Amino acid sequence: MDAHSRGGADEIDPADQWVLNPHTGNYELRLDHSAGSPNSGSSRFSGRPQGSPRGRSRDPREQRANQSGGGTSTGSRREVPPQRSRRQGPPEGGPRGEGSGGAQQAGRRKRKQAKPKRALKRTGIVLGALVLVCSLGAWALYEHFNGNLKSVEVSGGSGGFKKDQAVNILVIGTDKRVGDGNEGYGDKNSPGHADTTILFHVSKDRTNATALSIPRDLKTRIPDCPTKIGETEKVVPGSAFERFNTSLGQSERDPGCTMRTVKALTGLTVDHFMMVDFNAVKTLSTAVGGVDVCVSKDVNDKDSKLRLTKGNHTLAGEQALAFVRTRHSFGSGSDLSRIETQQQFLSSMIRKMKSSETLTNPAKLYSLADAATQAMTVDSGIGSIAKLKSLAEEVAKVDPKNITFTTLPVLDNPAEPVGRKATVVVNEEQANPLFSMLRSDTSLTEVKQKEKADKAQANAKQEALLKGPKAAADDVRVNVYNGGGPSGAAQETLSWLQLNKGARLATNGGNSPEPDIAKTSLKYGENQADQARALAAMMGLPASALKPTGQDAGERVPMTLTLGKDFTAAGQPVGGPAKLPDGVKRASADKSVCAK
C-alpha cells in the first residue's frame, strides 16, 4: 500500500485497479475487489460502476468543465475512454476522495507510454537528414579528389591490373623543373627525366611485395615508343644503348615509354604507372606529419642544402626533399648511394602512413589523400578515385614487414675510362635470377618459421608428383600454348621437343585463350602422370607447374602445356630460383636503418 494512503490496511489502491481489457486493448477501472475471482463475471472489465464516486479528470479541459458544472453525472455509467496519446492514466471519471475535511486521496502511479509512431517519425527525419548530409559530403569529397587527379593515356602497359593476378606498378619520380613548387632545383624549364624509378611488384596472393629500384644512370635499350601529343600520335625512335632516365621527357617520350623500357629490361609487363615530382615529396611528407629518418653523422650538403646533426630527425617539406635528393652526403656519393637513402625514406613513410597515428586521424587522412591526389599523375587505367581506390586496397593488403626494397644489380660501364665512370650496366649474373624470381612471383621476404614449415609441407606434397616412372619420349602427347612467354614461344618449344627430345606427338596450340599468365603449367589426367613426369624432366619444370585434373584423360587426348611469363626459352629451366643470389642487397620496409 502507498505510504501516503489514508485508508485501512485492507484497502486497495485505486491506481492498482486499472486493468487491460484484452477485447478492446484499453485500460479499464476494476472496483470489484473480487473481480479477480472466477465468479466476478462480466463486471471484471466494466467501467466505473453506477453510483461510484467520480475521480478528478487528468485532462485539464475536463477539469475546467467539471469546475463549471459541466461534469458528467455521478450516477451515469459510461465506457472507459481509450489510451491517451501522451501517457496512460485513469480516464476521466476515476475515483476521488469524498466527504468534508476527510476526503481520501489515493496514491497514483503515472504510467508512461512510448509514442512509437511519433518517435519513429522524428527518428526517420533525423536519420534522413544525416544520410543526406553525409551523402552530399562524400560526393563533394569524391569530386574534390577526382578533380585533383591528373591522368594521361599511354600505351605499353597491360591494360589494367586484375585482382586475381600479381600487380606491377611503376613509380616514377621526375626531376622536371616546371610547375608550382618545382622551380629552383636545376635546369630551368627542363621537361624532366625518369630520375627515380621503382618497379613495385605485388604478389598474386597479396602476402608480399618487392620494390625494385632502377638506377637512372643505367645504360640499356630503349624501344620504339608510340606517343600521343595532343591529338597527334607518333613513334619516338628507340636507342640501342642509352641512359635509362631518358626514357621519360626527352624526345617527347611519355611514361608509357618508361613502362616499355622496364618490360624490355626485366621481362615484366607493367600494369600502371604513378608519377610524382619534387613538390610531391614536400607535400606528402608534410601531410603525414613528417617522416622519421636517422643519420649516422652530421650532414651539410651545399648542393641539396641538407643540414642535419647526427641522430634521429623528423623531416617534412624542403628538408624532406633535400634528404632524397642528396648524392654526396652518404655512401660513395653516387646515384646508387642516393637510391639506398631514398629507400630508407620511403620505408619510413610507408610505416608512418600505415601507423595508427595516421589511420585513426581523420584530419591527417584527409590531408594525405588531398596531397597524394594533387601530387600524382597516373595512367588513364587508374585515372579516377574509384579505380585508384580499388588498386590501393589491393596494395594495402601487404604487411610492411613483407615489403622488400632492392636495387637492380649493376656494374660500372666497362666502355668508360677508369676514373670517369658515370654510367652502369646490368650485372647479368645477379640480375637474371632476380628477374626470374619476379616473373615467377617468388617472394624476396624471409618468411617466419611456421610459414616456412607450412610451405615446406606443401612443397613436399607437390614434389611427390615428380616421383615415379616416366613415359618414353615418343609416347608423350602434349599440346603447347603460349600464355605469356616471348612471341613464337609455342612453336619454338614444339620444334625443340620434337627435334631435340624426340617428343614427336607434341603439337602447337598457338596462343592461349587466357593471356598474360604468370607461371607455366602442365595440366594432365591421372592416367597421364608418367607422361607428365617425362615432360617435366625434359623441360626442367618445377613440381609447382604440374596440375593433375583428378580424372583420367581420353585415350588420344593430349596434355596441355601453357607457357607463362616465367618461360624464357626452350631448353632453359622454367621457374625462378628460391632465393636471391649472393651480393644482391635488400632491405625490409618495417626496419629503420641509419643513413651512413
Secondary structure, DSSP 8 states (H G I E B T S, - for coil): --TT--S-TT---GGGGEEE-TTTS-EEE---TTTTSGGGGGGGG--S-TT------SSHHHHHHHHTT----TT---------SSEE---TT-----SSS---------EE---HHHHHHHHHHHHHHHHHHHHHHHHHHHHHHHHH-EEE--SSS-SS--TTS-EEEEEEEE----STT-TTSSSTT----EEEEEEEEE-TTSS-EEEEEE-TTBEEEE--EEEEETTEEEEE--EEEEEGGGGSSGGG--HHHHHHHHHHHHS----EEEEE-HHHHHHHHHHTT-EEEEESS-EEETTTTEEE-SEEEEE-THHHHHHHH-SSSSTTSSHHHHHHHHHHHHHHHHHHHTSHHHHT-HHHHHHHHHHHHHH-EEEGGG-SHHHHHHHHHHHTTS-GGGEEEEE--EEE-TTS-TT----EEE-HHHHHHHHHHHHTT---S---HHHHHHHHHHHHHHHGGG-S----GGG--EEEEESSSSTTHHHHHHHHHHHHS--TT-EEEEE-SS-S-SS-EEEE-GGGHHHHHHHHHHHT--GGGEEE-SS---TT--EEEEE-TT--STTS--S--SS--TT--EEETT----B-
